Amino acid sequence: MSRHPEILWAQRSDKVFITVSLPDAKNAQVKLEPDGRFTFSATEGSVNQQYSADLELFGKLNVEASKIATGLRHTV
């Protein structure tokens, strides 16, 4: 059974910022779809607890112009 990570959201008129807060995430995978879907999955901890999120955003996404950064504590 997977858990939901903490997700922070911010937006401007032309941009959306989504931050997934999951310290020590392993194998983080982010998928953006042009129709406005954001999916995230990763494992965390020594027991490899599975985390996942699936968000349907209000509008379409420009996948080619989008940026994804994975760090030690966050995926942005």
A tleap script that builds the chain and sets N, CA, C and O, in Angstrom:
source leaprc.protein.ff14SB
mol = sequence {
  NMET SER ARG HIE PRO GLU ILE LEU TRP ALA
  GLN ARG SER ASP LYS VAL PHE ILE THR VAL
  SER LEU PRO ASP ALA LYS ASN ALA GLN VAL
  LYS LEU GLU PRO ASP GLY ARG PHE THR PHE
  SER ALA THR GLU GLY SER VAL ASN GLN GLN
  TYR SER ALA ASP LEU GLU LEU PHE GLY LYS
  LEU ASN VAL GLU ALA SER LYS ILE ALA THR
  GLY LEU ARG HIE THR CVAL
}
set mol.1.N position { 0.847 -1.177 0.000 }
set mol.1.CA position { 0.000 0.000 0.000 }
set mol.1.C position { 0.892 1.240 0.000 }
set mol.1.O position { 1.821 1.336 0.801 }
set mol.2.N position { 0.618 2.174 -0.881 }
set mol.2.CA position { 1.442 3.372 -0.944 }
set mol.2.C position { 0.825 4.494 -0.107 }
set mol.2.O position { -0.376 4.514 0.165 }
set mol.3.N position { 1.675 5.406 0.281 }
set mol.3.CA position { 1.271 6.591 1.046 }
set mol.3.C position { 1.351 7.802 0.140 }
set mol.3.O position { 1.939 7.748 -0.940 }
set mol.4.N position { 0.754 8.896 0.588 }
set mol.4.CA position { 0.811 10.144 -0.156 }
set mol.4.C position { 1.886 11.044 0.457 }
set mol.4.O position { 1.896 11.243 1.672 }
set mol.5.N position { 2.791 11.593 -0.361 }
set mol.5.CA position { 3.793 12.513 0.171 }
set mol.5.C position { 3.181 13.897 0.395 }
set mol.5.O position { 2.097 14.196 -0.105 }
set mol.6.N position { 3.882 14.723 1.144 }
set mol.6.CA position { 3.462 16.110 1.340 }
set mol.6.C position { 3.722 16.868 0.042 }
set mol.6.O position { 4.825 16.823 -0.502 }
set mol.7.N position { 2.705 17.560 -0.445 }
set mol.7.CA position { 2.824 18.306 -1.697 }
set mol.7.C position { 2.492 19.761 -1.433 }
set mol.7.O position { 1.456 20.073 -0.847 }
set mol.8.N position { 3.375 20.653 -1.867 }
set mol.8.CA position { 3.174 22.096 -1.744 }
set mol.8.C position { 2.905 22.662 -3.135 }
set mol.8.O position { 3.508 22.231 -4.117 }
set mol.9.N position { 2.010 23.617 -3.208 }
set mol.9.CA position { 1.556 24.158 -4.479 }
set mol.9.C position { 1.653 25.677 -4.451 }
set mol.9.O position { 1.292 26.311 -3.459 }
set mol.10.N position { 2.141 26.258 -5.543 }
set mol.10.CA position { 2.137 27.714 -5.711 }
set mol.10.C position { 1.918 27.982 -7.192 }
set mol.10.O position { 2.273 27.160 -8.036 }
set mol.11.N position { 1.337 29.124 -7.503 }
set mol.11.CA position { 1.140 29.422 -8.909 }
set mol.11.C position { 1.157 30.912 -9.166 }
set mol.11.O position { 0.868 31.732 -8.295 }
set mol.12.N position { 1.509 31.225 -10.399 }
set mol.12.CA position { 1.428 32.580 -10.936 }
set mol.12.C position { 0.462 32.509 -12.112 }
set mol.12.O position { -0.075 31.445 -12.418 }
set mol.13.N position { 0.251 33.612 -12.751 }
set mol.13.CA position { -0.682 33.595 -13.878 }
set mol.13.C position { -0.190 32.722 -15.030 }
set mol.13.O position { -0.998 32.216 -15.809 }
set mol.14.N position { 1.134 32.538 -15.147 }
set mol.14.CA position { 1.687 31.768 -16.261 }
set mol.14.C position { 2.460 30.522 -15.832 }
set mol.14.O position { 2.949 29.790 -16.693 }
set mol.15.N position { 2.587 30.256 -14.525 }
set mol.15.CA position { 3.379 29.130 -14.048 }
set mol.15.C position { 2.720 28.451 -12.858 }
set mol.15.O position { 1.982 29.068 -12.090 }
set mol.16.N position { 3.009 27.161 -12.729 }
set mol.16.CA position { 2.576 26.383 -11.570 }
set mol.16.C position { 3.820 25.734 -10.982 }
set mol.16.O position { 4.632 25.167 -11.714 }
set mol.17.N position { 3.973 25.815 -9.662 }
set mol.17.CA position { 5.100 25.206 -8.963 }
set mol.17.C position { 4.556 24.126 -8.037 }
set mol.17.O position { 3.714 24.401 -7.183 }
set mol.18.N position { 5.036 22.904 -8.206 }
set mol.18.CA position { 4.629 21.789 -7.359 }
set mol.18.C position { 5.881 21.233 -6.707 }
set mol.18.O position { 6.826 20.849 -7.397 }
set mol.19.N position { 5.894 21.189 -5.376 }
set mol.19.CA position { 7.026 20.656 -4.634 }
set mol.19.C position { 6.567 19.443 -3.839 }
set mol.19.O position { 5.630 19.521 -3.044 }
set mol.20.N position { 7.241 18.320 -4.064 }
set mol.20.CA position { 6.951 17.101 -3.316 }
set mol.20.C position { 8.017 16.996 -2.232 }
set mol.20.O position { 9.202 16.856 -2.538 }
set mol.21.N position { 7.611 17.061 -0.982 }
set mol.21.CA position { 8.530 17.008 0.149 }
set mol.21.C position { 8.601 15.570 0.654 }
set mol.21.O position { 7.679 15.074 1.302 }
set mol.22.N position { 9.721 14.911 0.343 }
set mol.22.CA position { 9.914 13.527 0.760 }
set mol.22.C position { 11.409 13.296 0.966 }
set mol.22.O position { 12.114 12.918 0.030 }
set mol.23.N position { 11.899 13.523 2.201 }
set mol.23.CA position { 13.324 13.333 2.475 }
set mol.23.C position { 13.769 11.904 2.178 }
set mol.23.O position { 13.030 10.947 2.407 }
set mol.24.N position { 14.979 11.781 1.667 }
set mol.24.CA position { 15.578 10.478 1.366 }
set mol.24.C position { 14.782 9.662 0.350 }
set mol.24.O position { 14.732 8.435 0.435 }
set mol.25.N position { 14.164 10.344 -0.607 }
set mol.25.CA position { 13.419 9.638 -1.650 }
set mol.25.C position { 14.383 8.893 -2.559 }
set mol.25.O position { 15.443 9.401 -2.923 }
set mol.26.N position { 13.990 7.675 -2.917 }
set mol.26.CA position { 14.778 6.865 -3.838 }
set mol.26.C position { 13.926 6.554 -5.058 }
set mol.26.O position { 12.715 6.361 -4.956 }
set mol.27.N position { 14.574 6.509 -6.202 }
set mol.27.CA position { 13.891 6.160 -7.453 }
set mol.27.C position { 12.692 7.058 -7.727 }
set mol.27.O position { 11.639 6.581 -8.151 }
set mol.28.N position { 12.851 8.363 -7.485 }
set mol.28.CA position { 11.759 9.300 -7.727 }
set mol.28.C position { 11.466 9.379 -9.220 }
set mol.28.O position { 12.371 9.555 -10.035 }
set mol.29.N position { 10.194 9.246 -9.562 }
set mol.29.CA position { 9.757 9.347 -10.944 }
set mol.29.C position { 8.615 10.341 -11.026 }
set mol.29.O position { 7.637 10.253 -10.285 }
set mol.30.N position { 8.760 11.293 -11.947 }
set mol.30.CA position { 7.743 12.315 -12.166 }
set mol.30.C position { 7.312 12.230 -13.617 }
set mol.30.O position { 8.144 12.124 -14.519 }
set mol.31.N position { 6.028 12.277 -13.832 }
set mol.31.CA position { 5.503 12.256 -15.194 }
set mol.31.C position { 4.522 13.403 -15.357 }
set mol.31.O position { 3.601 13.571 -14.558 }
set mol.32.N position { 4.734 14.189 -16.401 }
set mol.32.CA position { 3.835 15.282 -16.742 }
set mol.32.C position { 3.179 14.954 -18.069 }
set mol.32.O position { 3.848 14.521 -19.007 }
set mol.33.N position { 1.891 15.154 -18.150 }
set mol.33.CA position { 1.174 14.902 -19.390 }
set mol.33.C position { 0.546 16.193 -19.880 }
set mol.33.O position { 0.089 17.002 -19.071 }
set mol.34.N position { 0.514 16.404 -21.197 }
set mol.34.CA position { -0.013 17.662 -21.753 }
set mol.34.C position { -1.443 17.990 -21.338 }
set mol.34.O position { -1.813 19.164 -21.301 }
set mol.35.N position { -2.249 16.988 -21.026 }
set mol.35.CA position { -3.637 17.254 -20.643 }
set mol.35.C position { -3.776 17.789 -19.221 }
set mol.35.O position { -4.886 18.099 -18.790 }
set mol.36.N position { -2.654 17.907 -18.475 }
set mol.36.CA position { -2.683 18.506 -17.140 }
set mol.36.C position { -2.575 17.513 -16.012 }
set mol.36.O position { -3.015 17.803 -14.899 }
set mol.37.N position { -2.009 16.357 -16.256 }
set mol.37.CA position { -1.864 15.344 -15.201 }
set mol.37.C position { -0.415 15.317 -14.710 }
set mol.37.O position { 0.527 15.330 -15.502 }
set mol.38.N position { -0.262 15.278 -13.373 }
set mol.38.CA position { 1.039 15.198 -12.692 }
set mol.38.C position { 1.026 13.923 -11.859 }
set mol.38.O position { 0.154 13.744 -11.008 }
set mol.39.N position { 1.993 13.033 -12.101 }
set mol.39.CA position { 2.108 11.831 -11.285 }
set mol.39.C position { 3.510 11.744 -10.700 }
set mol.39.O position { 4.488 12.138 -11.336 }
set mol.40.N position { 3.593 11.228 -9.490 }
set mol.40.CA position { 4.849 11.099 -8.763 }
set mol.40.C position { 4.854 9.754 -8.068 }
set mol.40.O position { 3.832 9.308 -7.545 }
set mol.41.N position { 6.028 9.101 -8.066 }
set mol.41.CA position { 6.195 7.882 -7.271 }
set mol.41.C position { 7.642 7.788 -6.819 }
set mol.41.O position { 8.552 8.216 -7.530 }
set mol.42.N position { 7.852 7.225 -5.633 }
set mol.42.CA position { 9.189 7.045 -5.066 }
set mol.42.C position { 9.094 6.099 -3.884 }
set mol.42.O position { 8.006 5.813 -3.382 }
set mol.43.N position { 10.245 5.618 -3.448 }
set mol.43.CA position { 10.330 4.858 -2.210 }
set mol.43.C position { 11.156 5.661 -1.223 }
set mol.43.O position { 11.931 6.533 -1.615 }
set mol.44.N position { 10.986 5.363 0.072 }
set mol.44.CA position { 11.662 6.137 1.118 }
set mol.44.C position { 11.943 5.237 2.302 }
set mol.44.O position { 11.153 4.350 2.625 }
set mol.45.N position { 13.071 5.469 2.945 }
set mol.45.CA position { 13.404 4.778 4.184 }
set mol.45.C position { 14.043 3.423 3.973 }
set mol.45.O position { 14.157 2.928 2.851 }
set mol.46.N position { 14.452 2.844 5.072 }
set mol.46.CA position { 15.137 1.552 5.018 }
set mol.46.C position { 14.199 0.404 4.663 }
set mol.46.O position { 14.651 -0.641 4.197 }
set mol.47.N position { 12.897 0.587 4.880 }
set mol.47.CA position { 11.920 -0.452 4.535 }
set mol.47.C position { 11.313 -0.224 3.148 }
set mol.47.O position { 10.405 -0.941 2.729 }
set mol.48.N position { 11.830 0.787 2.447 }
set mol.48.CA position { 11.368 1.116 1.089 }
set mol.48.C position { 9.855 1.316 1.012 }
set mol.48.O position { 9.177 0.714 0.179 }
set mol.49.N position { 9.341 2.171 1.894 }
set mol.49.CA position { 7.919 2.520 1.877 }
set mol.49.C position { 7.598 3.209 0.549 }
set mol.49.O position { 8.304 4.134 0.147 }
set mol.50.N position { 6.555 2.773 -0.125 }
set mol.50.CA position { 6.155 3.331 -1.416 }
set mol.50.C position { 5.284 4.573 -1.209 }
set mol.50.O position { 4.359 4.557 -0.397 }
set mol.51.N position { 5.585 5.656 -1.949 }
set mol.51.CA position { 4.802 6.886 -1.945 }
set mol.51.C position { 4.370 7.179 -3.369 }
set mol.51.O position { 5.122 6.930 -4.312 }
set mol.52.N position { 3.163 7.706 -3.534 }
set mol.52.CA position { 2.702 8.070 -4.868 }
set mol.52.C position { 1.664 9.183 -4.778 }
set mol.52.O position { 0.992 9.362 -3.762 }
set mol.53.N position { 1.560 9.922 -5.876 }
set mol.53.CA position { 0.571 10.996 -5.985 }
set mol.53.C position { 0.144 11.098 -7.438 }
set mol.53.O position { 0.946 10.893 -8.349 }
set mol.54.N position { -1.111 11.412 -7.643 }
set mol.54.CA position { -1.665 11.574 -8.985 }
set mol.54.C position { -2.589 12.782 -8.933 }
set mol.54.O position { -3.657 12.729 -8.322 }
set mol.55.N position { -2.179 13.867 -9.571 }
set mol.55.CA position { -2.956 15.102 -9.533 }
set mol.55.C position { -3.444 15.454 -10.928 }
set mol.55.O position { -2.684 15.396 -11.895 }
set mol.56.N position { -4.703 15.816 -11.028 }
set mol.56.CA position { -5.239 16.314 -12.286 }
set mol.56.C position { -5.359 17.829 -12.152 }
set mol.56.O position { -6.177 18.327 -11.378 }
set mol.57.N position { -4.544 18.556 -12.906 }
set mol.57.CA position { -4.508 20.007 -12.824 }
set mol.57.C position { -5.640 20.610 -13.646 }
set mol.57.O position { -6.244 19.931 -14.477 }
set mol.58.N position { -5.921 21.880 -13.410 }
set mol.58.CA position { -7.058 22.550 -14.036 }
set mol.58.C position { -6.868 22.727 -15.542 }
set mol.58.O position { -7.814 22.563 -16.313 }
set mol.59.N position { -5.644 23.061 -15.959 }
set mol.59.CA position { -5.399 23.350 -17.375 }
set mol.59.C position { -4.351 22.451 -17.977 }
set mol.59.O position { -3.857 21.522 -17.338 }
set mol.60.N position { -4.023 22.740 -19.207 }
set mol.60.CA position { -3.016 21.973 -19.939 }
set mol.60.C position { -1.617 22.377 -19.499 }
set mol.60.O position { -1.413 23.472 -18.973 }
set mol.61.N position { -0.641 21.470 -19.722 }
set mol.61.CA position { 0.759 21.725 -19.382 }
set mol.61.C position { 1.609 21.789 -20.639 }
set mol.61.O position { 1.364 21.065 -21.604 }
set mol.62.N position { 2.604 22.655 -20.618 }
set mol.62.CA position { 3.610 22.675 -21.666 }
set mol.62.C position { 4.745 21.777 -21.175 }
set mol.62.O position { 5.655 22.241 -20.487 }
set mol.63.N position { 4.692 20.518 -21.522 }
set mol.63.CA position { 5.630 19.521 -21.009 }
set mol.63.C position { 7.058 19.834 -21.439 }
set mol.63.O position { 7.989 19.640 -20.657 }
set mol.64.N position { 7.248 20.310 -22.654 }
set mol.64.CA position { 8.591 20.603 -23.165 }
set mol.64.C position { 9.254 21.753 -22.413 }
set mol.64.O position { 10.475 21.753 -22.257 }
set mol.65.N position { 8.489 22.725 -21.947 }
set mol.65.CA position { 9.041 23.871 -21.219 }
set mol.65.C position { 9.119 23.625 -19.716 }
set mol.65.O position { 9.670 24.449 -18.986 }
set mol.66.N position { 8.585 22.517 -19.248 }
set mol.66.CA position { 8.578 22.215 -17.812 }
set mol.66.C position { 9.943 21.730 -17.357 }
set mol.66.O position { 10.700 21.139 -18.126 }
set mol.67.N position { 10.243 21.993 -16.082 }
set mol.67.CA position { 11.513 21.579 -15.486 }
set mol.67.C position { 11.243 20.754 -14.239 }
set mol.67.O position { 10.320 21.038 -13.476 }
set mol.68.N position { 12.067 19.721 -14.043 }
set mol.68.CA position { 11.957 18.867 -12.865 }
set mol.68.C position { 13.328 18.790 -12.221 }
set mol.68.O position { 14.318 18.502 -12.894 }
set mol.69.N position { 13.393 19.046 -10.913 }
set mol.69.CA position { 14.649 18.975 -10.165 }
set mol.69.C position { 14.443 18.051 -8.970 }
set mol.69.O position { 13.511 18.231 -8.186 }
set mol.70.N position { 15.326 17.060 -8.840 }
set mol.70.CA position { 15.250 16.122 -7.721 }
set mol.70.C position { 16.437 16.359 -6.804 }
set mol.70.O position { 17.588 16.278 -7.232 }
set mol.71.N position { 16.150 16.656 -5.527 }
set mol.71.CA position { 17.195 16.879 -4.533 }
set mol.71.C position { 17.096 15.868 -3.419 }
set mol.71.O position { 16.341 14.900 -3.516 }
set mol.72.N position { 17.860 16.086 -2.349 }
set mol.72.CA position { 17.856 15.159 -1.230 }
set mol.72.C position { 16.587 15.216 -0.394 }
set mol.72.O position { 16.211 14.222 0.227 }
set mol.73.N position { 15.924 16.368 -0.370 }
set mol.73.CA position { 14.735 16.522 0.478 }
set mol.73.C position { 13.460 16.806 -0.308 }
set mol.73.O position { 12.361 16.587 0.200 }
set mol.74.N position { 13.596 17.294 -1.554 }
set mol.74.CA position { 12.440 17.707 -2.334 }
set mol.74.C position { 12.584 17.312 -3.797 }
set mol.74.O position { 13.693 17.135 -4.302 }
set mol.75.N position { 11.454 17.177 -4.463 }
set mol.75.CA position { 11.395 17.081 -5.907 }
set mol.75.C position { 10.532 18.244 -6.359 }
set mol.75.O position { 9.394 18.402 -5.918 }
set mol.76.N position { 11.093 19.060 -7.250 }
set mol.76.CA position { 10.400 20.276 -7.708 }
set mol.76.C position { 10.235 20.197 -9.197 }
set mol.76.O position { 9.678 21.111 -9.805 }
savepdb mol mol.pdb
quit
